[in-house]
Amino acid sequence: MLRVTNRLPLFFSTGALALSVLEGWLYAAGGSHNGSALKSVERYDPIKNEWTQVANMRLPRSHFGMASLQGRLFAVGGYCGISEIEHVECFDPMSNKWSDMSSMNKSRMNHAVVTFSDRIYDIGGSNSVGILDSIEKYNPDLNLWLIIRNTMDPRCGAGAAVVLGGEDGAQELFIIGGHDNQNRDTNSVKKLNLKFADYSTASAPSMNHPRVYAAVACA
């Protein structure tokens, strides 16, 4: 039976925020409140059952992605309240400070962000040009973003997760649902091969129902 327990609320009510887990702490960052993008960041302690505020991000942002990598949090792209942004910043919990990092090649909001094998992958999204068909990969050692695919089906508001296993030791990034380039909700699923450098794509069985902004996880 699923058991639901009450937890303390955030300091601020917010939507379109990003969540990530780093070293056992749950971080909630950015989002929007009363139509304005937020800079604020809160951290949840599951032992004390309490939220505390940590340092604000350098830029306000909503509809963005956040990922933990090498002991730091990365806030990637999003909407700053004026336009979509390519800006990336990272949070060091030891110093309680955010620092600017190398920006993405394209501004993006409503994109999917995942980490795998010490890299961050940023999938699709949208900007003033339209719904994007590209995927970028971040190398923290070089502080560099590289576009690795520019021919994916355009996708905005998709979910993403890396699935490992199979007889051939597959390493596949699943890109699930979202809006297509006609702004239609879709149930389609694509796979990106991370095992080889060609980053080939293939179709996977579609979901039973179209979904946009769905939460996706792999256990």
C-alpha positions, 0 to 999 in steps of 0.5 A, spaced: 500 500 500 502 506 498 503 511 504 503 518 504 506 522 509 505 530 511 511 534 510 513 541 511 511 546 506 516 550 502 517 558 504 514 560 498 508 557 493 511 556 486 510 553 480 514 551 474 520 550 479 526 545 478 528 539 483 534 535 484 537 531 490 544 532 492 548 528 497 541 526 501 538 533 500 532 535 496 533 542 493 527 546 490 529 552 485 526 558 481 519 557 478 514 562 478 510 566 483 504 571 481 507 571 474 514 573 476 520 568 475 524 566 482 531 566 484 530 563 491 532 556 492 530 552 498 533 545 501 529 540 504 532 536 510 529 529 510 531 527 517 529 534 521 523 534 516 524 542 515 526 546 509 531 552 509 533 557 504 540 557 501 543 562 496 539 565 491 541 563 484 544 569 480 538 569 475 531 568 476 528 562 472 522 558 471 521 552 466 528 550 467 532 544 468 536 542 474 541 536 475 546 534 480 553 533 478 560 532 481 557 534 488 554 541 485 547 543 482 547 545 475 541 550 473 540 550 466 536 554 461 529 556 462 525 563 462 528 569 466 521 573 466 523 576 459 525 571 454 528 564 454 535 563 456 541 559 455 545 561 461 547 556 466 550 556 473 552 551 478 551 551 486 557 549 491 553 547 497 560 547 501 561 555 499 553 556 499 555 560 492 552 560 485 557 561 479 556 562 472 558 556 467 559 556 460 552 557 456 548 552 452 549 553 444 541 555 444 536 558 449 531 553 451 525 552 456 521 546 457 527 542 456 529 535 459 535 535 463 538 528 465 545 526 468 549 520 466 556 518 466 559 525 469 555 528 463 549 533 463 544 532 457 539 537 455 534 535 450 529 539 446 525 545 449 523 551 446 525 558 444 522 564 440 524 560 434 520 554 436 520 547 438 527 545 438 530 538 435 537 538 438 540 535 444 546 538 448 551 535 452 555 538 457 562 536 459 564 539 466 572 538 465 572 542 459 566 547 462 563 546 455 556 544 451 556 540 445 550 539 440 550 532 439 544 531 435 540 536 431 535 531 427 531 529 433 524 529 432 522 536 435 520 536 442 518 540 448 515 538 455 518 531 454 520 527 460 527 523 459 531 518 463 537 513 462 535 506 462 541 501 463 541 493 461 539 488 456 544 483 453 548 488 450 549 492 456 545 498 453 545 505 455 539 508 452 536 515 453 529 515 453 525 521 451 518 521 452 512 524 450 511 532 450 509 537 444 511 536 437 513 541 432 505 542 431 504 543 438 500 537 439 501 532 445 504 526 443 505 519 446 511 517 442 517 515 445 524 515 442 531 512 444 538 515 444 544 510 444 549 513 449 553 507 448 557 509 442 559 516 439 554 516 433 548 517 438 543 514 434 536 514 435 530 509 434 523 509 436 520 505 442 513 503 443 508 509 444 505 510 451 498 509 452 496 516 452 499 523 450 503 526 456 506 533 456 510 535 462 510 528 465 515 526 471 519 520 469 524 516 473 528 509 472 529 505 478 
